[in-house]
Amino acid sequence: MRGHGCATVGPTLPHAVFRSVYFEINAKLQARAMALGGPVTYLDPEEAKQADATNQGTYGRPWELWRRRVLAR
């Protein structure tokens, strides 16, 4: 898939969907930050692990919202 977008994965479907939705949001925010011209400080590996651990507890709520929206169609 090189050059044709991205693929997201996760240990569960809600996890993978969460990552795919926020991938786009985060990419837009990063592009805006980079356009400001200053340095962008990325998470180091330990910070990334901590952020992922924090997110683990939040997958259920948006998943239920997105699932209901799809099923309502």
Buried (B, 14 or more C-beta within 10 A) or exposed (E): EEEEEEEEEEEEEBBBBBBBBBEEEEEEEEEEEEEEEEEEEEEEEEEEEEEEEEEEEEBEEBBEEBEEEEEEE
